[in-house]
Amino acid sequence: DAHAQLAAAATGDLAALRPLLVGASPIQLNRLVPYFLDDNVSTPGTALFAASLGGHTGCVSALISAGADVELGWDDFTPLMAACFAGHVDTVSALLAAGVDMHKRIVSSDERRLDKAAIH
């Protein structure tokens, strides 16, 4: 399920993630579930978002291959921005290779994703 996928992706546990992706539906892969950034802060996120923020490029690639939406984030914060924010160059490269539109504009601020990511 989406919770188990997120838990495995957030910790970079590719061995645990792979079997969870077999037969996973797009709804499961792209479902926003609570993601705890630390003991006091949680946010909705997808498994791809969590893997991107953690720099777990193997998990990112597996999720993309399984059909995870590379554009889906929360509150305009996408997996690409999460990977840039955390400084995970290999993960950024994997997301760009998967077709993330870095020139797409952010609805709430009318900034380009590339510009917003560059700030971080």
N, C-alpha and C positions, 0 to 999 in steps of 0.2 A: 504494500500500500504506500501512499504518498509519504506518510510519516516515517516509515522504515527506510524508504529511498532517501529522504532528506537526512536522516540520522547517519546513514552510511556515507552519503556524499559529503556531509559537513565534516566528517572525520577523515575523509580520504580513503575509506575502506572499500577499495575497488572489488576485492574478493566477495564482500558481503553485498555490494551493490549489483553486480552482474546478474545473479539469479533473480533479483527483484525486478529487473528490467525485462526479463523474458515474458512476453505476452502482455506487458504493461500497456494500458490504453493511453491515448493522448490526454484524457481527463486526469488519470493518475499522474502522468509525467509532468503535467502543467498545473497541478493543483497547488494553491497557496495554502501552506500550513504554518503554524507557529514555529518560528526559528529563534532560538535563544542566542543572542550575540554574547551575552555574559550572564551572570547570575541575576541581574536586575533588569536587563533590557531584552525584550523580545520583539520580533517583527514578523509579519507574514513573509514567506519566501517559498521558492520552489527548490527542489533538489539541485537544479542547475545553478541557481543563484548562490546557494550555500557552498557548492563545490567551487564556484568561481571566486567567491570571497575568500575561501580557504586556500586557493591556488592549487587545487587538486586536479591537475590537467587530465590525468587518466580518467577520473570520474566525469569530468566535463565532456571529454571525447565520447565516453560510453553513453552518457545521457543524450548527447546530440545524435549519435548513431541510432539510439532507440526512438528518437522523435521528439525530444524536448524542444520547446519553443525558445530559440536563442534571443528573442526580443522581449520575452515576458519577464517583467520585474515587479516591483511594488513601488507605488508612489513615484513613478518616473525614474526609479533607480534600477538599472538593468544589470544583468550578469556582466556585461562588458564594463560598466562603470564600477561594479564591485571589484572586479579583477584589477582595473586600473588603480582604484583607490588603495588597494592592498599591495600594489606593486608587483603583481604576478605576470611578468612579461610572457612566459610560455602559455599561460592561460588566455591572455589577451590574444595572442597569435592564433590559438585554437578557435576562439570565438570568431575572430575576423575571417579565418579560413572557412568557417561554417556559414558565412554570409551575413553576419551582423551588419546592419546599415549604420555605420558610424556617423553619417551625415544627417541622419534623421533628426528632426527637431523635437525637443522636449516640450510637451504640451504646456506644462505649468509655467515655464520660464521663457519659451521661445528660443532657447539656446540649442546649438547643435550638440549632440552627444559627444562628438570628438572634442569640442571646446570644454565641455563640462568635465570629461574624463581627464583632459590635460591639466586641469587645475589640481587634480590629485596626483 
